[in-house]
Each structure stands twice: as structure tokens, then as C-alpha cells.
């Protein structure tokens, strides 16, 4: 065993890549450390629905054979990745957390999974999701910091796996905050890219016009690397370094919309942590300006209406054939969506145009590079309230409604030791800008370095 490999499960993706390139670690070392951590943590956090243990180790040895011949599989060579159980995978089940798809074995990978594998990543397994990503049942996954607390939205398994160290990175889907919520409540980074910038081909839909695919990781630069691979925006040469994120924030303008993001049931600890983060960003050279977007109050209703209708449409045939295999709460909402009149859906889409226009107008009028807000108004609530948490998405669904990129990065902890997330919402297709701001903040703070007790 190479020196240092025992803590490989706690290293960031970029740290692992450097160690692999220097020969300090082998891909088999990294995978063995990841699987040991998985064995240690899974009995308590239940992040995975399926683990491809033998296949992952075999793939790691293949990476080592390649590097031994002077080759390199790609920018994610040998990196262990968790994949949400909505993504089709040709070598393991894709069941979407539901009895309806029990035993479902796709014949091909989702496009996002194909890109990860082509970049050299190794899929450790499929991470737990709420049934069909709908958020109405209570899956077995538990928060990495406190097992009595909520682990996040439907990409909970992806967030918990990264926090616990049983994956170096992961991918999830985000229709109303389901990448950013698990990131925020588990103390890691989660990026929801611009709508359409990462393919959803081969991903079981929750709500096609709101669905986004996004990465989760421990560090901002890890998410940047994963995003480049998923979006195809990176260079094909694996030895070419990624674009620098170290540009100063002098001249960067950050908007604060207090009515929607700070006056809506925000816990004092969360508000305090975000205000301190804003002060750090000011010290780094950014200007913080107040902005007003009253139309944001429409976002939650717009999101929920569109989601209920579009989800019901996709499930229409399945629910007739397999009605009793659905969780009762999921089935009830899907059937309700079939009863919603078309005029309600059309009005929601019209309101969506209003919200999108208002947000983009604020960016233009106030010359904003990003809007800064809490990722969620509260820290992780008790798990028994898991089906009552519509307020958690209040801060995150605006970016799904508008389709703009958004990132959650750790910015503090509550007195009872629960993580708090800082959210940055950027201009369309300006992922690099919000990644640069988040990286600048991460570089001068230490929140990302904390590890949950389950990873000890």
C-alpha cells in the first residue's frame, strides 16, 4: 500500500489526480480506500442503492495497467464517482428508488455517465434517491453529520456519499434544489448548471422543463472539473490544465435580494453565516448591492405546478399498469397531477416567463455577476419531517424556474454542528463566473475542510 493511501477517501478529486500522476497512489489504492470507507459508513448512512464493488476494483486495475504503460484514461483517471439511481447504467440496475422499476437493467449508459467513464472516472455504484426523485417517500439515507437529520433532497445519496468519503464526487439531478440541498445540509459543494448545458439523455425525468444534471464534490474546483467533463466544455487533451479560477474579485458585483432570500423564515444561524460570507466577499474586492425582485415570490408556485403536471404526464402509462407498486404518497401526487386543468399549467408557464424576465432584468440593471443567498433557509431538519420540507426549496427553485446556474458552497455551521450553505446564482451559461467567486471564497475559509463524524 502506498504511503498516504489510508486517507485517500478524504482527499478532493484534484488532490487525488495529483497523487495519481506523481505515482504516490495507484487507482487501486484509491478505490480500495473508497470501498473501505463505504463499508465503514454504509451501515449508518445508506447512501447507496447498489454497489459495483468487483467491477469498480477491476476498472481501477485497468487504469493502473494503462498508466503503467505510460497512458492516461482522461481528466478523471481512476476517480471514484457515485451516480444517482435515475441515470441509466448498462452494468448495474437503474430503479429510481421504486418497486415500479425493480430489476430494471438498461442496455446503455445515460449520456452523463458515458462522459464520466470516457474521462476515466469509475462508477462505484448507484446512490439512493426518493422514489422517482419526487420527494414524498422517506428513503433510508441519513445525514452525514447527524443521522437524526434530513440528508437533503432527492439526490441525498449522492450528497451523503461525497460527505462520508464513499465517493470522491457524484452526480445528481436538480429540479427544485435536489443537488444544492444535499450539498448544503451535508457540508459539500453542489453545482446546478444552466438548463440544457448538461445532457439529461438517459436520465429518468422528474420534470423535463425543470430538470438539470449537476455534480457534487468536496471542493469548488472539483465541481468545476466534473462540470467540464459533463458539459463537454473542457479540452480533449487530458494534460491541458483547467482554466484558472484564481482571478481577483475586484469589480465583481454581487446582488442581495432580501425579501425573498433573507426575510422568508431564515434561521438566525443561517442568516449570520451568510452575512459573514458576504463580508468575506467584500474583503476580497467584490461589491455587494441591494436588489429587489418581487416576482421571485411566484417561483415556488410556478415550480410546483409545472412539476406536478409534467411528472404525471411521464408516469401516465406506468401508473395504470403498476399502480400498487408506487409509494402511496407518490401515487397520490401523480394522480392529482392528471386532474390539474391545462389552464393552470399554462398560467404557470406564463408566470415563469415573468419570473425569468424579472431576474434577468435585475442582473442587467444592477450589472450583477451573481446573486448571493442562503442555499436553504434552515439547517437540516429532523428526519421525521422529511415529507414536510417544501420550505427548503423556497430558496433554490428560482434558479430552476429561470434556468440559471447556481452553486452551493459551505459557509458555516450552526451551534449544534450542522452545515450551512452559501448559494450563488449566475447569469445563463456563466458557470465559470460563479465557480470563480465560490473558489475565491473557499480559498480564504476553512469550512470545506471539516469532515462529518461518520467519516472519522
Backbone torsions as a table, in degrees:
resi	resn	phi	psi	omega
1	UNK	NA	129.5	-178.5
2	UNK	-68.6	152.1	178.8
3	UNK	-61.2	137.3	177.2
4	UNK	86.7	-7.7	-175.0
5	UNK	-71.7	-18.0	-179.7
6	UNK	-67.5	-22.7	178.6
7	UNK	-106.4	16.1	-178.9
8	UNK	-60.1	-30.0	-179.0
9	UNK	-68.3	-12.5	179.3
10	UNK	-102.7	2.0	-177.3
11	UNK	-90.2	152.9	176.0
12	UNK	-74.5	166.6	-179.8
13	UNK	-59.6	-46.9	-178.2
14	UNK	-66.2	-34.6	174.9
15	UNK	-64.8	-42.0	178.6
16	UNK	-63.4	-42.6	-179.8
17	UNK	-60.2	-44.1	179.3
18	UNK	-63.0	-41.6	179.0
19	UNK	-65.6	-37.8	177.5
20	UNK	-66.5	-42.3	-179.7
21	UNK	-66.7	-35.0	179.4
22	UNK	-80.2	-7.8	-179.2
23	UNK	80.0	11.6	177.9
24	UNK	-74.3	-27.3	176.9
25	UNK	-132.4	150.8	168.9
26	UNK	-101.6	163.0	175.8
27	UNK	-61.5	-34.3	177.3
28	UNK	-66.3	-37.0	175.5
29	UNK	-60.2	-47.5	-178.2
30	UNK	-62.0	-45.1	-178.4
31	UNK	-68.1	-39.2	179.0
32	UNK	-62.4	-41.2	178.4
33	UNK	-65.2	-39.3	179.3
34	UNK	-64.5	-43.8	-179.2
35	UNK	-69.6	-33.1	174.6
36	UNK	-63.8	-43.0	178.7
37	UNK	-64.9	-38.8	177.4
38	UNK	-60.2	-45.3	179.6
39	UNK	-62.7	-35.0	-179.1
40	UNK	-71.2	-38.9	-169.6
41	UNK	-98.9	-28.0	-174.8
42	UNK	-57.7	-37.3	179.7
43	UNK	-58.5	-23.2	-178.2
44	UNK	-108.0	-29.4	-176.1
45	UNK	-105.7	-23.0	175.5
46	UNK	51.7	55.3	-179.0
47	UNK	-79.6	-22.8	-171.8
48	UNK	-110.4	139.8	171.0
49	UNK	-90.9	-27.0	179.9
50	UNK	-153.8	134.7	178.2
51	UNK	-117.0	127.1	179.7
52	UNK	-98.3	63.1	-172.4
53	UNK	-57.0	-57.4	-175.2
54	UNK	-65.0	-42.1	-179.6
55	UNK	-64.4	-38.4	-179.9
56	UNK	-66.6	-42.4	178.7
57	UNK	-66.9	-38.6	178.5
58	UNK	-63.6	-41.5	178.5
59	UNK	-65.2	-37.6	178.4
60	UNK	-63.0	-41.8	178.7
61	UNK	-65.8	-35.2	176.1
62	UNK	-63.2	-40.5	177.1
63	UNK	-61.5	-40.1	-179.6
64	UNK	-67.5	-38.0	177.1
65	UNK	-63.2	-40.3	179.4
66	UNK	-64.4	-48.2	-179.2
67	UNK	-66.8	-30.0	176.3
68	UNK	-64.6	-23.8	177.0
69	UNK	-95.0	9.3	179.2
70	UNK	88.3	7.9	179.7
71	UNK	-95.0	173.1	-180.0
72	UNK	-150.9	128.3	-171.3
73	UNK	-73.4	-19.9	-177.9
74	UNK	147.7	-177.0	-174.8
75	UNK	-64.4	-15.4	177.9
76	UNK	-114.6	28.9	-178.2
77	UNK	-47.6	113.7	173.6
78	UNK	76.5	9.5	-175.5
79	UNK	-85.4	126.0	179.7
80	UNK	-76.4	126.4	-175.8
81	UNK	-126.3	138.7	171.1
82	UNK	-97.2	142.9	-176.5
83	UNK	-124.7	125.5	179.4
84	UNK	-56.7	142.0	-173.6
85	UNK	-77.6	33.2	167.4
86	UNK	-108.3	-16.6	-175.6
87	UNK	-86.5	129.2	176.6
88	UNK	-63.5	135.4	176.1
89	UNK	-134.5	130.7	-172.4
90	UNK	-76.6	-13.9	-174.0
91	UNK	-117.0	10.0	177.0
92	UNK	-158.9	163.2	-174.8
93	UNK	-64.4	152.7	170.4
94	UNK	-128.2	102.5	-170.8
95	UNK	-117.1	-5.5	176.3
96	UNK	55.5	27.5	178.3
97	UNK	65.4	25.8	-173.1
98	UNK	-135.2	144.8	172.4
99	UNK	-63.7	-23.6	-177.9
100	UNK	-59.1	-35.1	-177.9
101	UNK	-110.4	21.6	-179.3
102	UNK	-55.3	128.6	178.8
103	UNK	80.1	5.2	-179.3
104	UNK	-65.8	121.5	-178.4
105	UNK	-121.1	97.6	178.9
106	UNK	-63.0	159.2	179.3
107	UNK	-98.6	-5.0	179.6
108	UNK	-149.2	162.7	178.7
109	UNK	-83.3	150.1	166.5
110	UNK	-61.1	155.0	-177.4
111	UNK	-58.7	-39.2	179.0
112	UNK	-63.8	-40.5	178.2
113	UNK	-67.2	-41.0	178.1
114	UNK	-58.8	-42.7	179.8
115	UNK	-65.1	-41.0	178.8
116	UNK	-62.4	-46.9	-179.8
117	UNK	-64.6	-40.8	179.4
118	UNK	-62.9	-26.4	178.0
119	UNK	-85.4	0.3	176.6
120	UNK	100.3	-2.1	179.2
121	UNK	-69.1	156.4	178.8
122	UNK	-119.7	124.1	-179.6
123	UNK	-80.3	115.0	179.0
124	UNK	-71.9	-40.8	-178.0
125	UNK	175.1	-175.4	-179.5
126	UNK	-99.5	127.8	-176.3
127	UNK	-90.7	152.4	-173.5
128	UNK	-67.3	140.2	173.6
129	UNK	-132.0	156.2	165.6
130	UNK	-57.7	156.4	-179.8
131	UNK	-54.5	119.0	-179.3
132	UNK	51.6	28.9	177.0
133	UNK	63.4	21.0	-171.3
134	UNK	-89.3	-19.2	171.8
135	UNK	80.6	16.1	-174.9
136	UNK	-106.7	-15.0	172.9
137	UNK	-100.7	173.0	180.0
138	UNK	-114.6	98.3	179.1
139	UNK	-71.0	170.9	-174.5
140	UNK	-77.2	-9.2	-176.0
141	UNK	-63.0	141.8	-179.5
142	UNK	-125.1	151.3	179.6
143	UNK	-57.9	136.6	-177.2
144	UNK	-66.8	-24.9	-176.8
145	UNK	-92.2	-29.2	-178.2
146	UNK	-155.1	112.3	-172.7
147	UNK	-69.2	-9.0	176.3
148	UNK	-90.3	2.0	-174.2
149	UNK	-112.1	159.2	-178.7
150	UNK	-63.9	134.3	-177.5
151	UNK	-90.0	-0.1	-178.5
152	UNK	116.2	-178.1	-175.4
153	UNK	-72.1	-152.6	-169.3
154	UNK	-66.7	-16.8	174.6
155	UNK	-93.8	31.0	-176.0
156	UNK	-56.7	-46.7	-178.7
157	UNK	-59.4	-39.0	179.2
158	UNK	-64.7	-40.3	179.1
159	UNK	-70.0	-44.2	-177.5
160	UNK	-67.6	-38.4	179.4
161	UNK	-59.2	-43.1	179.7
162	UNK	-68.1	-45.7	-179.8
163	UNK	-61.6	-38.3	-177.8
164	UNK	-80.0	-17.6	-179.2
165	UNK	91.3	9.8	176.9
166	UNK	-88.2	8.5	168.5
167	UNK	-158.3	142.1	177.0
168	UNK	-76.6	-28.0	176.7
169	UNK	-156.1	171.4	-179.4
170	UNK	-155.1	168.6	173.0
171	UNK	-125.3	145.9	177.7
172	UNK	-140.6	-175.1	173.7
173	UNK	-120.1	152.5	-174.9
174	UNK	-138.0	105.9	177.0
175	UNK	-106.9	-25.0	177.1
176	UNK	-153.1	38.3	178.0
177	UNK	108.7	11.2	-169.4
178	UNK	-77.5	-3.7	165.3
179	UNK	-97.0	-43.3	-173.5
180	UNK	-75.8	-32.5	177.7
181	UNK	-65.4	-51.0	176.8
182	UNK	-59.3	-35.3	177.3
183	UNK	-63.3	-47.1	-176.5
184	UNK	-64.1	-47.2	-173.4
185	UNK	-81.7	-8.9	176.8
186	UNK	-112.1	6.1	172.9
187	UNK	72.9	34.0	178.2
188	UNK	-128.3	-172.1	-178.1
189	UNK	-105.8	136.9	176.9
190	UNK	-137.1	130.4	-178.5
191	UNK	-114.8	124.1	168.6
192	UNK	-101.9	108.4	-178.4
193	UNK	-71.9	176.9	173.6
194	UNK	-59.6	142.6	179.5
195	UNK	-55.0	127.2	176.9
196	UNK	90.0	-9.4	-177.1
197	UNK	-78.4	-19.5	173.3
198	UNK	-123.7	130.7	-174.6
199	UNK	-64.4	138.6	172.0
200	UNK	-102.5	11.2	179.7
201	UNK	-61.8	129.5	-179.5
202	UNK	83.1	7.9	176.7
203	UNK	-105.9	126.4	177.9
204	UNK	-61.3	121.9	-172.1
205	UNK	-75.1	148.4	168.4
206	UNK	-101.8	-50.9	178.6
207	UNK	-152.7	96.7	-169.3
208	UNK	-51.5	-36.1	-177.0
209	UNK	-84.8	-2.7	175.9
210	UNK	-119.4	-11.5	-174.2
211	UNK	-70.5	134.1	173.4
212	UNK	-131.6	147.0	171.3
213	UNK	-103.0	131.7	-178.5
214	UNK	-147.9	158.3	-178.4
215	UNK	-92.3	154.5	172.1
216	UNK	-127.9	140.8	-178.4
217	UNK	-161.2	177.6	-178.8
218	UNK	-80.5	-30.4	-174.6
219	UNK	-125.5	155.7	-179.8
220	UNK	-61.2	-44.5	-178.6
221	UNK	-65.5	-27.9	173.8
222	UNK	-64.4	-45.4	178.6
223	UNK	-63.9	-36.4	177.9
224	UNK	-61.7	-43.3	179.0
225	UNK	-64.7	-46.0	178.7
226	UNK	-61.4	-40.5	179.2
227	UNK	-63.4	-41.2	179.0
228	UNK	-60.3	-40.6	179.3
229	UNK	-68.7	-47.3	-176.1
230	UNK	-65.9	-35.5	-176.0
231	UNK	-90.7	-14.0	-176.9
232	UNK	74.6	18.1	-176.8
233	UNK	-88.2	-5.5	-177.6
234	UNK	-90.6	166.8	178.3
235	UNK	-70.1	151.8	178.3
236	UNK	-75.0	-20.7	179.7
237	UNK	-78.4	113.0	-176.4
238	UNK	-67.6	-17.0	179.9
239	UNK	-88.5	-9.4	178.2
240	UNK	-76.2	126.7	-176.5
241	UNK	-67.8	153.2	177.4
242	UNK	-68.8	160.5	178.6
243	UNK	-61.5	142.4	-176.8
244	UNK	-67.0	141.0	175.3
245	UNK	-111.2	13.6	-172.2
246	UNK	-92.4	13.0	179.6
247	UNK	-63.9	142.6	179.7
248	UNK	-65.7	159.8	-178.8
249	UNK	-92.1	3.0	179.0
250	UNK	-57.6	124.5	-178.2
251	UNK	94.1	-10.5	178.0
252	UNK	-73.9	133.9	-178.7
253	UNK	-113.1	123.5	-176.5
254	UNK	-114.9	127.4	-179.7
255	UNK	-95.3	144.9	175.3
256	UNK	-123.6	115.9	178.0
257	UNK	-103.6	99.1	-168.1
258	UNK	-76.7	-35.3	-174.2
259	UNK	-60.5	-45.7	-176.7
260	UNK	-83.3	-42.3	-168.5
261	UNK	-97.8	-18.2	-176.7
262	UNK	-119.6	-20.3	-177.3
263	UNK	-104.7	12.4	-174.4
264	UNK	-111.9	71.4	175.4
265	UNK	66.1	31.2	-179.7
266	UNK	-79.5	128.0	178.2
267	UNK	-63.4	144.0	-179.9
268	UNK	-54.2	-40.2	-179.3
269	UNK	-63.7	-38.8	179.3
270	UNK	-67.8	-47.6	179.8
271	UNK	-59.3	-42.7	-179.4
272	UNK	-63.2	-44.3	-178.6
273	UNK	-63.3	-41.6	-178.8
274	UNK	-70.7	-38.5	176.5
275	UNK	-62.2	-39.5	176.9
276	UNK	-65.8	-37.2	177.3
277	UNK	-64.2	-40.0	177.1
278	UNK	-61.0	-38.0	178.1
279	UNK	-66.1	-38.8	176.1
280	UNK	-61.2	-44.1	179.9
281	UNK	-64.3	-36.5	174.7
282	UNK	-61.3	-44.9	-179.5
283	UNK	-64.0	-24.9	177.7
284	UNK	-83.1	-1.7	174.8
285	UNK	111.7	-4.9	-179.2
286	UNK	-77.4	150.2	172.1
287	UNK	-98.3	133.8	178.9
288	UNK	-108.9	120.1	-176.2
289	UNK	-121.9	144.1	176.4
290	UNK	-79.0	136.5	177.7
291	UNK	-134.7	156.7	-179.0
292	UNK	-127.1	124.5	178.1
293	UNK	-135.2	77.0	-176.6
294	UNK	-59.5	-24.6	-179.4
295	UNK	-64.7	-16.1	178.2
296	UNK	-58.8	-24.9	-179.5
297	UNK	-65.9	-14.2	176.5
298	UNK	-82.9	-16.6	-167.4
299	UNK	-61.0	-44.2	-176.2
300	UNK	-64.1	-43.8	179.6
301	UNK	-66.9	-39.7	177.3
302	UNK	-60.4	-48.5	-177.7
303	UNK	-60.8	-48.6	-175.5
304	UNK	-67.2	-37.7	180.0
305	UNK	-66.3	-48.5	-179.7
306	UNK	-62.1	-41.0	-177.0
307	UNK	-65.8	-44.5	-178.5
308	UNK	-60.1	-42.5	-177.3
309	UNK	-71.6	-49.3	-175.1
310	UNK	-68.1	-36.9	177.0
311	UNK	-64.7	-42.2	-179.1
312	UNK	-63.7	-37.1	180.0
313	UNK	-63.0	-44.6	-178.1
314	UNK	-65.0	-33.2	-175.7
315	UNK	-90.9	1.6	-170.1
316	UNK	-54.9	-47.3	-178.4
317	UNK	-74.7	-42.5	-178.2
318	UNK	-61.5	-39.9	-175.0
319	UNK	-71.1	-24.2	174.1
320	UNK	-72.7	-38.1	-175.1
321	UNK	-84.5	-33.4	-171.8
322	UNK	-127.5	36.4	-171.4
323	UNK	-51.8	-45.6	-174.3
324	UNK	-75.1	-10.6	178.7
325	UNK	-84.9	-11.7	176.0
326	UNK	-79.3	148.7	169.4
327	UNK	-61.3	138.4	-175.1
328	UNK	-53.2	-40.2	-178.5
329	UNK	-69.6	-38.5	177.3
330	UNK	-64.6	-45.9	-179.6
331	UNK	-59.5	-42.6	-178.9
332	UNK	-59.9	-45.4	-178.4
333	UNK	-69.4	-37.5	178.3
334	UNK	-65.4	-38.9	177.8
335	UNK	-70.7	-35.7	176.6
336	UNK	-62.2	-40.5	-179.7
337	UNK	-61.5	-30.0	178.3
338	UNK	-71.7	-18.3	-178.7
339	UNK	-94.5	-10.6	-177.4
340	UNK	-69.2	128.8	-178.1
341	UNK	-66.2	149.8	-178.2
342	UNK	-58.5	-32.2	-178.3
343	UNK	-62.8	-34.1	178.3
344	UNK	-64.5	-41.9	178.7
345	UNK	-65.7	-43.1	-179.1
346	UNK	-65.0	-38.7	177.9
347	UNK	-66.4	-36.7	176.8
348	UNK	-63.7	-40.4	178.3
349	UNK	-67.0	-36.0	176.4
350	UNK	-66.6	-41.5	177.1
351	UNK	-64.7	-33.6	177.3
352	UNK	-59.8	-41.7	177.8
353	UNK	-60.8	-39.2	179.2
354	UNK	-64.1	-47.1	179.9
355	UNK	-62.0	-47.4	-179.1
356	UNK	-58.8	-45.0	-179.3
357	UNK	-64.5	-40.1	-179.1
358	UNK	-65.2	-42.1	-179.5
359	UNK	-66.6	-45.5	-178.7
360	UNK	-67.6	-31.2	175.8
361	UNK	-64.6	-41.5	179.3
362	UNK	-62.4	-41.0	177.2
363	UNK	-60.2	-40.3	-177.4
364	UNK	-74.1	-49.1	-175.7
365	UNK	-64.6	-41.8	-178.2
366	UNK	-94.2	6.4	178.4
367	UNK	51.9	48.9	-175.0
368	UNK	-85.8	143.8	169.4
369	UNK	-94.2	-27.3	179.0
370	UNK	-163.2	157.8	168.3
371	UNK	-104.3	135.5	-178.0
372	UNK	-109.5	135.1	-177.6
373	UNK	-158.5	164.9	167.7
374	UNK	-62.7	143.8	175.3
375	UNK	-66.1	-39.5	177.5
376	UNK	-141.8	148.8	-176.4
377	UNK	-72.3	-16.2	-176.6
378	UNK	-136.2	162.7	169.8
379	UNK	-78.6	176.9	-174.2
380	UNK	-57.7	119.1	179.1
381	UNK	-76.3	170.0	176.2
382	UNK	-59.0	145.7	-174.7
383	UNK	-62.8	-28.1	-178.2
384	UNK	-68.8	-10.5	176.8
385	UNK	-101.3	18.6	-172.1
386	UNK	-60.8	-28.4	-178.8
387	UNK	-97.0	9.2	-178.6
388	UNK	-116.3	19.5	-164.2
389	UNK	-104.4	38.1	179.1
390	UNK	-62.1	-25.2	178.6
391	UNK	-65.2	-24.5	180.0
392	UNK	-63.1	-34.5	-176.2
393	UNK	-86.0	-3.9	-178.8
394	UNK	-53.5	-39.7	-176.6
395	UNK	-84.7	-13.3	-171.6
396	UNK	-108.7	-28.8	-176.8
397	UNK	-65.3	-24.4	177.0
398	UNK	-55.3	-40.0	-178.7
399	UNK	-70.7	-25.8	173.7
400	UNK	-74.0	-40.6	180.0
401	UNK	-63.7	-41.6	-178.5
402	UNK	-86.3	-19.4	-178.4
403	UNK	81.1	9.0	-176.8
404	UNK	-82.0	154.9	-179.9
405	UNK	-72.0	148.6	-178.5
406	UNK	-150.9	142.7	-179.1
407	UNK	-132.3	144.1	172.8
408	UNK	-113.2	130.7	-179.4
409	UNK	-132.3	141.9	-178.3
410	UNK	-60.2	136.8	179.8
411	UNK	-136.6	10.7	178.2
412	UNK	158.1	-178.8	178.6
413	UNK	-138.8	148.8	175.3
414	UNK	-76.7	172.2	179.8
415	UNK	-62.2	-27.5	178.8
416	UNK	-93.1	17.6	170.2
417	UNK	80.8	24.2	-179.7
418	UNK	-102.3	137.9	-176.2
419	UNK	-66.7	153.4	176.7
420	UNK	-127.2	138.4	-177.4
421	UNK	-111.7	144.7	174.3
422	UNK	-103.7	128.6	-178.5
423	UNK	-106.7	136.1	173.5
424	UNK	-121.2	125.8	177.0
425	UNK	-110.7	127.4	-175.0
426	UNK	-111.4	179.3	173.4
427	UNK	-69.1	156.2	177.9
428	UNK	-54.0	132.9	178.0
429	UNK	62.6	20.4	177.1
430	UNK	-106.1	44.2	178.3
431	UNK	-56.9	-39.8	-177.2
432	UNK	-61.1	-35.1	-179.9
433	UNK	-64.9	-48.5	-178.8
434	UNK	-71.5	-30.4	174.4
435	UNK	-65.9	-38.8	179.2
436	UNK	-65.0	-43.3	179.4
437	UNK	-65.6	-45.2	179.9
438	UNK	-63.4	-39.8	179.5
439	UNK	-66.1	-38.9	178.3
440	UNK	-62.3	-42.0	177.2
441	UNK	-65.7	-45.9	-179.0
442	UNK	-60.5	-36.8	-176.2
443	UNK	-64.2	-25.5	-176.2
444	UNK	-110.8	9.7	176.7
445	UNK	-126.7	171.0	-174.0
446	UNK	-121.7	6.4	-174.6
447	UNK	-61.1	-35.6	-177.6
448	UNK	-66.8	-17.8	-176.9
449	UNK	-83.8	-9.9	179.8
450	UNK	-76.5	145.3	179.8
451	UNK	-121.8	141.2	-179.2
452	UNK	-69.2	156.7	-179.6
453	UNK	-56.1	-31.6	-177.1
454	UNK	-64.5	-22.3	-179.0
455	UNK	-90.4	-2.3	-177.4
456	UNK	-69.3	NA	NA
